[in-house]
């Protein structure tokens, strides 16, 4: 059983690697996407020159719009991440103002324990599932 799991894991990892290498070689610029879509439509639909130019312009406009939206989403996500980080740091500073130095040490130790527990759970999801089954349900515990 362990050998079968190991072989499966190696095969899946190999497939992911091959797919990732294929993706790297592609050019996803708006111009290239518009060219490919226009070419595909022209071959399948038999577009004339005027239709090809109009279709290409539409595809190019759409591809540029999608690229800009992706950039905006990424920037917004970064801004939210920075805001959350600043809020978390301010919250931690307020907590540290209230706690004594000894309590701060204990608080930091508690946080480290929690981080470690969370990281262990991320690394070993099969153990969590087995623990849940042993407890007799999906309730946290």
C-alpha positions, 0 to 999 in steps of 0.5 A: 500500500505504501509503495502504491501511494509513493508511486502515485505521488511521484506520478502526480508530481511528474505530471504537475512538473510537465504541465508547468513546463508547458505553461512557461513556454506560452506567451499570454500577452493580449496581442498574442491571445487576440492573434490566436483567437482570430486565427482559430475563428478564421480557420473554422468560420472562413472569415474574410479580411475585413471580418478578421480585422474586426474580430482581431480588434474585438479580441485585442480589446477584450484581452487587454481589458482582462489583463488590466482587471487582473492587474487591478485585482492583484494590486487590490489584494496586495493593498488589503494584505498590507492593511490587514498586516498593519491592523494586526501589528497595531492590535499586537502593540495594544495587547503588549501595552496591556500585558506585563513583560512576563505575560508578554512572554507567555503570550508569545509562547502561546502564539508560537504553539498555535502556529506550530499546531497549524503548520503541523496540520497543514503538513499532515492532513491525513493525521487530522482526518484519522483523529476526527474519525477516532473521535467519532465525528467531524466536530473540532476538538 
